[in-house]
Amino acid sequence: MTPSLHTILLIGVFAAWYLIFIARETARQRLDLYDFAMLSTVAVIPLGVVIFPQAAVRLAEIAGVGFPFVVMFGVLFAILFIFIHRLTVKIHRLENDNRLLIQELSLQRQAAEKTRTP
């Protein structure tokens, strides 16, 4: 059960392109290093499954599933779930900060209007 050279090349090219893309986004400070690490696993895990198919088969046996790609998609799903959970927490924090800034701005505007009115 070895993958064809075409499959290895296809997944390898995708993994290389994706890793370069997210490395560039990290360099531009659109992603932090934690996000880079999480997203890079989305490219590395399928590449690892294709390059080392016997290890993937062994992991499938340990997990008790019939096909190695079930384990691969399970791991990818878990990684993306963790990433989305982290993004949700960040958004919640930003909403709280935004609400606090709006309240502070309103109080400052109210204080400025009181000082202008004789």
C-alpha positions, 0 to 999 in steps of 0.5 A: 500500500504505497502511494504513487509518485504522482500523489506524493508530488501533488501533496508535496507541492501543495504542502510546500506552497501552503507552508510558504504562504503562511510563512509569508503571512507570519512575516507580514505579522498577519499571523502569529507563531502559534497560528503558524504552527497550528496551520502548518500541521494542516499541510505537514500531516497529510504529507507525513501520511503519504510519505510514511504510509506504514506508520499511518497504517499502524496508527490506524490499527492502534486507533482501531479504525480500518483506514489511515485517512480516518485517523489523518482527518480526525487529527486535522479536525482536532487541530482545526477545532483548537484553532477555531476555538482560539480564534473564538476566544480572541474575538470575544476578548476583542469584543470586550475591549471594544465595549470598554473603549466605547464606554470610556470614550462616552465618558470622556465625551460627556466630561468634555461637554460638561467642561465646555458648557458654562 
